[in-house]
Amino acid sequence: MQAIDLFSGIGGFKIACDWLGIDTAQFVEINPYCQKQLKKHYPSIPIHDDVRTFHPPSSIDLVVGGSPCQGNSQAGKKTGLTDSRSCLWFEQLRIIQESNCTFAIWENPRGAHSQGALQTVLRGLYESGYRFDVEIISAKELGAPQGRQRIFVTAYANRFIKATRGKILASWASQIGSQIEKARTFGVWASPFSGVYGVAHGFPERMAGISALGNAVVPQCALVPLMRVLYLNSLLN
């Protein structure tokens, strides 16, 4: 399975994809610090610098990404998808449509529900020919020293439903418990920079690192919807 990783940050989704054997074909990331980290750790994967000018190949299986959350965060201005950054979700939707991918994952803070963004995201996916599962996953459930609740939407194309004759044998809700138990076993809860709680004093570009960590998807959390995708994909075989 090949994935396109949008709003890649420092590679949270990439780490989870690696754990599960999912190939990341492309990063899309505009932040120079994050680009530098991605180039350092994944030099063979191309990086496109602007989601607004990116056009995907038509043979991709999966599109993942957490569009900027400033408008949806409870700590922000609560402007939802009208925010100049959070509205980049619509570029993610365009890329999903252009790629004709079988699966897609969208991640955002829990505030996306109260700000109305989640409803807009689900409507856009439905009108684009996708059905979806929605779950709120907390990093604390996976052993982190923080709550960090995030919404994950796992979408699958209508043609997938037809190909499997509509038989999705297990609901996501019934899988969640076992998936979280498996996710606990992957990786360790430590910053890729220095220690569990953040970025140490004296670390080069410390403030950029702190910002990148704050925006990053927790790999163990990303594992849960990715395992859902792999389960659904197994129904095609």
Long-range contacts (C-beta under 8 A, 24 or more apart in sequence): 1-61, 1-62, 1-229, 1-230, 1-233, 2-59, 2-60, 2-61, 2-62, 3-60, 3-61, 3-62, 3-63, 3-64, 4-28, 4-56, 4-60, 4-62, 4-63, 4-64, 4-95, 4-99, 4-101, 5-64, 5-65, 6-51, 6-54, 6-63, 6-64, 6-65, 6-67, 6-92, 6-95, 7-51, 7-65, 7-66, 7-67, 7-68, 7-88, 7-92, 8-34, 8-38, 8-47, 8-65, 9-34, 9-212, 9-215, 9-216, 9-217, 10-34, 10-37, 10-38, 10-192, 10-212, 10-213, 10-216, 11-37, 11-38, 11-41, 11-42, 11-216, 12-216, 12-217, 12-218, 12-219, 12-222, 13-64, 13-65, 13-105, 13-217, 13-219, 13-222, 13-226, 14-38, 14-42, 15-187, 15-219, 15-222, 16-186, 16-219, 16-220, 16-222, 16-223, 16-226, 17-64, 17-226, 19-186, 19-187, 19-219, 19-223, 20-223, 20-226, 20-227, 20-230, 22-62, 22-226, 22-230, 25-57, 25-60, 26-56, 28-54, 28-65, 31-212, 33-205, 33-208, 33-209, 33-211, 33-212, 34-212, 37-212, 51-88, 51-91, 51-92, 51-95, 52-88, 52-91, 54-91, 54-95, 55-95, 55-98, 56-95, 56-98, 56-99, 56-101, 57-99, 58-98, 58-99, 58-100, 60-99, 60-101, 61-101, 61-102, 61-103, 61-233, 62-101, 62-102, 62-103, 62-104, 62-105, 62-229, 63-92, 63-95, 63-96, 63-99, 63-101, 63-103, 63-104, 63-105, 64-104, 64-105, 64-107, 64-222, 64-226, 65-92, 65-105, 65-106, 65-107, 66-106, 66-107, 66-108, 66-150, 66-217, 67-91, 67-92, 67-106, 67-108, 69-108, 69-109, 69-111, 69-112, 69-215, 71-115, 71-117, 72-108, 72-109, 72-111, 72-112, 72-115, 72-117, 73-109, 73-111, 74-109, 74-110, 74-111, 74-114, 76-111, 78-111, 78-114, 78-115, 79-115, 80-112, 80-115, 80-116, 80-117, 80-120, 81-115, 81-116, 81-117, 81-120, 86-117, 89-117, 89-120, 89-121, 89-124, 90-124, 93-121, 93-124, 93-125, 93-128, 96-125, 96-128, 96-130, 96-155, 97-128, 100-157, 101-157, 102-156, 102-157, 102-159, 102-160, 102-233, 103-154, 103-155, 103-156, 103-157, 103-160, 103-229, 103-232, 103-233, 104-130, 104-153, 104-154, 104-155, 105-152, 105-153, 105-154, 105-155, 105-222, 105-225, 105-226, 105-229, 106-151, 106-152, 106-153, 106-155, 107-150, 107-151, 107-152, 107-153, 107-217, 107-222, 107-225, 108-150, 108-151, 109-149, 109-150, 109-151, 110-136, 110-149, 110-150, 110-151, 112-151, 113-151, 118-151, 118-153, 121-153, 122-153, 125-153, 125-155, 129-157, 129-158, 129-159, 130-155, 130-156, 130-157, 130-158, 131-155, 131-156, 131-158, 131-161, 132-156, 133-171, 133-172, 133-228, 135-172, 135-173, 135-176, 135-224, 135-225, 137-180, 137-221, 137-224, 137-225, 138-221, 139-218, 139-220, 139-221, 141-180, 142-180, 142-183, 142-184, 142-218, 142-220, 142-221, 143-184, 143-189, 143-220, 144-189, 144-218, 144-220, 145-189, 145-196, 145-197, 148-218, 148-221, 150-217, 150-218, 150-221, 152-221, 152-222, 152-224, 152-225, 153-225, 154-225, 154-228, 154-229, 154-232, 156-229, 156-232, 160-232, 160-236, 163-236, 164-235, 164-236, 167-235, 168-232, 168-235, 169-235, 170-231, 172-228, 175-227, 175-228, 175-231, 176-224, 179-223, 179-224, 179-227, 179-228, 180-224, 182-223, 182-227, 183-220, 183-221, 183-223, 183-224, 183-227, 184-220, 186-219, 186-220, 186-223, 187-219, 187-220, 189-220
